[in-house]
Amino acid sequence: MTAFVLGSGVACRGEAVHAPDPTADPAEPARPEAVVLRYDPGPLALQLTSRFELRTAGLGPQASAELEFVAGVAWAPAEHGVKVVWDIEDVRDLKLGGGFLGQGQGDPAAFVGEMGQGAFLSDVRGRTEAVASEALAENAVRNRRMAEIEAEIRASALAGRSPQYPAGAQIIDLLLPIVQLPTLPEPELRVGRPETVERQEERAFGQLGAVPLAIASTYTLRSIAPQGTALLAELELRGSTRGEGDTPQGHLGIASTFEGRLLFDLNARRPMAYEIIRSETWELGEAAGATHTELAATWTATPQH
């Protein structure tokens, strides 16, 4: 979620720059003046505890979902970064409210426990390689079951019924990005100095097709401080996304903002805690809606066997 070396020049990939301080306490470890955040490819065993809240409005009654779960997470080096294998071990809290579809179809928590496992590949900045990840053997059982559900829905629609995507399957769709690693910024970071990164990309929105997006993200390193054996970097995150394009169902416009923070252990090169709040609005033809999501996650080390 490269080693750190002492130096006096620009921070290299995965390194920290330490400035000599003649007044510093020699018993206290030197704190880096600049850092470049990169994940350790492992091997590493972690436990992920996460809480997720979702509220939506538009195209029907308001809906909400709350989920808290614990997952075992194992990292191992991969060709271009890290392979992460995950497994939901405990669904502690799952609440569905309002017009959340498919609530009457089976036990959503049991479905999440059964299908909540898989793997993904990412680079050392946490950017997931979606196509390569999809083909991993750890994802085969879940992919097969989700394909069966989609085939059942299509068959029901052809028969003139009004099928609903089961709530458990919808929760799995929500889980996939949650278990992935937070994306780390590319540039070198210095305490108190914001770094803004802007990029353009196209994102697919199901049957609506792809829409071009303009994304701006600002990263501010708030502090670097020792905590036990860890050297914690606290990173503040803020950003926005805007995009629009014509689709088969009309003109689609999207705007979103996010803010949050990441605690990153510079010694172990892994995340410790992550919080993010995102609000999004959209317009599609004459329809409009909004989505609000909140995510809080912590990672703790588990013994290697």
C-alpha positions as CSV (number, residue, x, y, z in Angstrom):
1,M,0.0,0.0,0.0
2,T,12.9,0.6,-2.1
3,A,14.5,1.4,0.7
4,F,14.8,4.7,2.6
5,V,18.3,6.2,2.5
6,L,20.0,9.2,3.8
7,G,21.0,11.9,1.3
8,S,21.1,15.6,0.6
9,G,19.6,15.7,-2.9
10,V,16.2,15.1,-4.5
11,A,14.3,12.1,-3.1
12,C,14.4,9.1,-5.4
13,R,11.7,6.5,-6.0
14,G,10.7,5.2,-2.6
15,E,13.3,7.2,-0.7
16,A,13.3,9.8,2.1
17,V,15.6,12.8,2.3
18,H,17.0,13.6,5.8
19,A,18.5,17.1,6.5
20,P,21.2,17.1,9.2
21,D,20.2,18.9,12.4
22,P,23.1,19.7,14.8
23,T,20.6,20.5,17.6
24,A,18.6,17.2,17.3
25,D,18.5,14.7,20.1
26,P,20.8,11.8,19.1
27,A,18.4,9.3,20.8
28,E,15.5,10.3,18.5
29,P,15.5,8.8,15.0
30,A,16.0,11.4,12.2
31,R,12.8,12.5,10.5
32,P,12.8,12.9,6.8
33,E,12.5,16.3,5.2
34,A,10.9,14.9,2.1
35,V,9.3,11.6,1.2
36,V,8.1,9.7,-1.8
37,L,5.4,7.2,-0.8
38,R,5.6,3.7,-2.2
39,Y,4.3,0.3,-1.0
40,D,6.5,-2.5,0.1
41,P,5.7,-5.5,-2.3
42,G,5.9,-7.9,0.6
43,P,5.6,-10.7,1.6
44,L,3.3,-9.2,4.2
45,A,0.2,-10.4,6.2
46,L,-2.3,-7.8,7.4
47,Q,-5.8,-7.5,8.8
48,L,-8.1,-4.9,7.2
49,T,-10.9,-3.5,9.3
50,S,-13.2,-1.3,7.3
51,R,-16.5,0.6,7.7
52,F,-18.4,1.9,4.6
53,E,-21.5,4.1,4.4
54,L,-23.4,4.9,1.2
55,R,-26.4,7.2,0.6
56,T,-28.0,7.7,-2.8
57,A,-30.9,9.8,-4.1
58,G,-32.4,10.1,-7.6
59,L,-34.0,7.6,-10.0
60,G,-36.3,6.2,-7.3
61,P,-36.5,6.4,-3.5
62,Q,-33.5,7.2,-1.4
63,A,-31.3,4.3,-0.5
64,S,-28.6,3.6,2.1
65,A,-26.1,0.9,3.0
66,E,-23.8,0.5,5.9
67,L,-21.2,-2.2,6.1
68,E,-18.4,-3.1,8.6
69,F,-16.1,-6.1,7.9
70,V,-12.8,-7.6,8.7
71,A,-10.6,-9.2,6.0
72,G,-7.4,-11.0,5.9
73,V,-5.0,-9.5,3.4
74,A,-1.8,-11.1,2.1
75,W,0.8,-9.2,0.0
76,A,3.4,-10.8,-2.2
77,P,5.8,-9.4,-4.9
78,A,4.4,-9.4,-8.4
79,E,6.1,-8.5,-11.8
80,H,5.2,-4.8,-11.7
81,G,4.5,-4.3,-8.0
82,V,2.4,-6.3,-5.6
83,K,-0.3,-9.0,-5.6
84,V,-2.8,-8.7,-2.9
85,V,-5.0,-11.6,-1.9
86,W,-8.0,-10.8,0.3
87,D,-10.7,-12.8,2.2
88,I,-13.6,-11.4,4.2
89,E,-13.4,-13.1,7.5
90,D,-16.2,-11.4,9.4
91,V,-19.2,-9.3,8.4
92,R,-19.9,-7.4,11.6
93,D,-22.6,-5.0,10.5
94,L,-24.7,-4.8,7.4
95,K,-27.7,-2.5,7.2
96,L,-29.7,-1.7,4.0
97,G,-32.2,1.0,4.1
98,G,-34.7,3.0,1.9
99,G,-35.0,1.8,-1.6
100,F,-31.9,-0.4,-1.7
101,L,-32.8,-2.9,-4.4
102,G,-32.8,-6.7,-4.0
103,Q,-33.2,-6.7,-0.2
104,G,-35.6,-9.6,-0.3
105,Q,-33.3,-11.9,-2.3
106,G,-31.4,-14.2,0.1
107,D,-29.1,-13.2,3.0
108,P,-26.8,-10.4,1.8
109,A,-24.3,-10.9,4.7
110,A,-24.1,-14.6,4.0
111,F,-23.5,-13.9,0.3
112,V,-20.7,-11.4,1.2
113,G,-19.1,-14.0,3.4
114,E,-19.3,-16.7,0.7
115,M,-18.2,-14.6,-2.3
116,G,-16.0,-12.0,-0.5
117,Q,-12.6,-13.2,-1.5
118,G,-10.3,-12.6,-4.4
119,A,-7.0,-10.9,-5.5
120,F,-5.7,-8.0,-7.4
121,L,-2.5,-6.7,-8.9
122,S,-1.2,-3.1,-8.4
123,D,1.9,-1.2,-8.8
124,V,3.9,0.2,-5.8
125,R,1.7,3.3,-5.8
126,G,-1.5,1.2,-5.4
127,R,-2.9,1.7,-8.9
128,T,-4.8,-1.5,-9.7
129,E,-4.2,-3.3,-13.0
130,A,-7.8,-4.1,-13.7
131,V,-7.5,-6.3,-16.7
132,A,-4.7,-8.5,-15.3
133,S,-6.5,-8.7,-11.9
134,E,-9.7,-9.9,-13.5
135,A,-7.9,-13.0,-14.8
136,L,-6.4,-14.1,-11.5
137,A,-7.4,-17.6,-10.3
138,E,-8.5,-16.2,-6.9
139,N,-11.3,-14.3,-8.6
140,A,-12.7,-17.2,-10.6
141,V,-15.4,-18.4,-8.2
142,R,-16.7,-14.9,-7.6
143,N,-16.6,-14.0,-11.3
144,R,-18.5,-17.2,-12.2
145,R,-21.2,-16.6,-9.6
146,M,-21.7,-12.9,-10.6
147,A,-21.9,-13.9,-14.3
148,E,-24.6,-16.4,-13.4
149,I,-26.6,-13.7,-11.6
150,E,-26.3,-11.4,-14.6
151,A,-27.5,-14.2,-16.9
152,E,-30.5,-14.9,-14.6
153,I,-31.4,-11.2,-14.7
154,R,-31.2,-11.1,-18.5
155,A,-33.4,-14.2,-18.8
156,S,-36.0,-12.7,-16.4
157,A,-36.1,-9.5,-18.4
158,L,-36.6,-11.4,-21.7
159,A,-39.5,-13.3,-20.0
160,G,-41.2,-10.0,-19.2
161,R,-40.5,-10.0,-15.4
162,S,-38.8,-7.1,-13.5
163,P,-35.6,-8.7,-12.1
164,Q,-33.6,-7.1,-9.4
165,Y,-29.9,-7.4,-8.8
166,P,-29.5,-9.2,-5.4
167,A,-28.4,-7.0,-2.6
168,G,-25.5,-9.3,-1.7
169,A,-24.2,-9.0,-5.3
170,Q,-24.5,-5.2,-5.1
171,I,-22.5,-5.2,-1.8
172,I,-19.8,-7.3,-3.5
173,D,-19.6,-4.7,-6.3
174,L,-19.1,-2.0,-3.6
175,L,-16.5,-4.0,-1.8
176,L,-14.1,-4.5,-4.7
177,P,-12.7,-0.9,-4.7
178,I,-12.8,-0.8,-0.9
179,V,-10.3,-3.7,-0.4
180,Q,-7.9,-2.2,-2.9
181,L,-4.9,-0.1,-1.7
182,P,-5.2,3.7,-1.4
183,T,-3.5,5.3,-4.4
184,L,-0.3,7.1,-3.4
185,P,0.8,10.4,-5.0
186,E,3.5,10.4,-7.6
187,P,5.5,13.5,-6.6
188,E,7.9,14.0,-3.7
189,L,6.1,15.5,-0.6
190,R,7.4,18.0,1.9
191,V,5.7,18.8,5.2
192,G,3.1,21.7,4.8
193,R,3.6,22.0,1.0
194,P,0.5,21.1,-1.0
195,E,1.1,19.1,-4.3
196,T,-1.7,19.2,-6.9
197,V,-1.9,16.6,-9.6
198,E,-4.2,17.0,-12.6
199,R,-5.1,14.4,-15.1
200,Q,-7.6,13.5,-17.8
201,E,-9.1,10.0,-18.2
202,E,-12.1,8.2,-19.7
203,R,-14.2,6.2,-17.3
204,A,-16.8,3.6,-18.3
205,F,-20.3,3.9,-16.8
206,G,-21.9,0.5,-17.7
207,Q,-24.2,0.6,-20.6
208,L,-23.9,4.4,-20.8
209,G,-20.4,4.0,-22.2
210,A,-17.2,6.0,-21.4
211,V,-17.2,9.7,-20.4
212,P,-14.1,11.9,-20.3
213,L,-13.2,13.2,-16.9
214,A,-11.0,16.0,-15.6
215,I,-9.5,15.0,-12.2
216,A,-7.6,17.2,-9.8
217,S,-6.1,15.9,-6.6
218,T,-4.2,17.8,-3.9
219,Y,-1.9,16.1,-1.4
220,T,-0.5,17.8,1.7
221,L,1.9,16.1,4.0
222,R,0.8,17.4,7.4
223,S,3.4,15.7,9.7
224,I,6.0,13.0,10.1
225,A,6.2,11.6,13.6
226,P,7.5,8.4,15.3
227,Q,4.9,6.1,17.0
228,G,6.5,3.0,18.5
229,T,8.4,1.2,15.8
230,A,6.5,3.1,13.1
231,L,7.4,6.4,11.5
232,L,4.0,7.8,10.5
233,A,3.4,10.3,7.7
234,E,0.0,12.0,7.8
235,L,-1.3,12.9,4.4
236,E,-4.3,15.1,3.7
237,L,-6.2,14.4,0.6
238,R,-8.6,16.7,-1.4
239,G,-9.8,16.7,-4.9
240,S,-12.5,17.0,-7.5
241,T,-13.7,15.3,-10.6
242,R,-15.8,16.8,-13.5
243,G,-17.0,15.2,-16.7
244,E,-19.7,15.2,-19.3
245,G,-20.6,13.4,-22.5
246,D,-23.4,12.2,-24.7
247,T,-24.8,8.7,-24.0
248,P,-27.5,6.5,-25.5
249,Q,-29.8,7.7,-22.7
250,G,-29.0,11.4,-23.0
251,H,-26.3,13.9,-21.9
252,L,-24.5,12.8,-18.8
253,G,-22.8,15.3,-16.5
254,I,-20.9,14.3,-13.3
255,A,-19.2,16.4,-10.6
256,S,-17.7,15.0,-7.4
257,T,-15.5,16.2,-4.5
258,F,-13.5,14.2,-1.9
259,E,-11.5,14.8,1.2
260,G,-9.7,12.5,3.6
261,R,-6.4,11.5,5.2
262,L,-4.0,8.6,5.0
263,L,-1.6,7.5,7.8
264,F,1.4,5.7,6.2
265,D,4.2,3.9,8.0
266,L,7.4,5.1,6.3
267,N,9.4,2.3,7.9
268,A,7.2,-0.6,6.9
269,R,6.0,1.1,3.7
270,R,2.3,0.2,4.3
271,P,-0.9,2.0,5.2
272,M,-2.0,2.3,8.8
273,A,-5.3,4.1,8.5
274,Y,-7.4,5.7,5.7
275,E,-10.5,7.9,5.8
276,I,-12.2,9.3,2.7
277,I,-15.5,11.2,2.2
278,R,-16.8,11.6,-1.3
279,S,-19.9,13.5,-2.6
280,E,-21.1,13.1,-6.2
281,T,-23.9,14.6,-8.2
282,W,-25.0,13.6,-11.7
283,E,-27.5,14.6,-14.4
284,L,-28.7,12.3,-17.2
285,G,-31.1,13.9,-19.6
286,E,-33.9,15.1,-17.4
287,A,-33.0,13.0,-14.4
288,A,-30.6,13.9,-11.6
289,G,-29.2,12.3,-8.5
290,A,-26.5,12.4,-5.8
291,T,-24.3,9.9,-3.9
292,H,-22.5,10.3,-0.6
293,T,-20.0,7.8,0.6
294,E,-17.8,7.6,3.7
295,L,-15.0,5.0,4.2
296,A,-12.8,4.4,7.2
297,A,-10.1,1.6,7.1
298,T,-7.3,0.4,9.3
299,W,-4.5,-2.2,8.6
300,T,-2.8,-4.1,11.4
301,A,0.1,-6.6,11.0
302,T,-0.6,-10.3,11.6
303,P,2.0,-12.9,12.3
304,Q,3.6,-14.7,9.4
305,H,3.3,-18.5,9.5
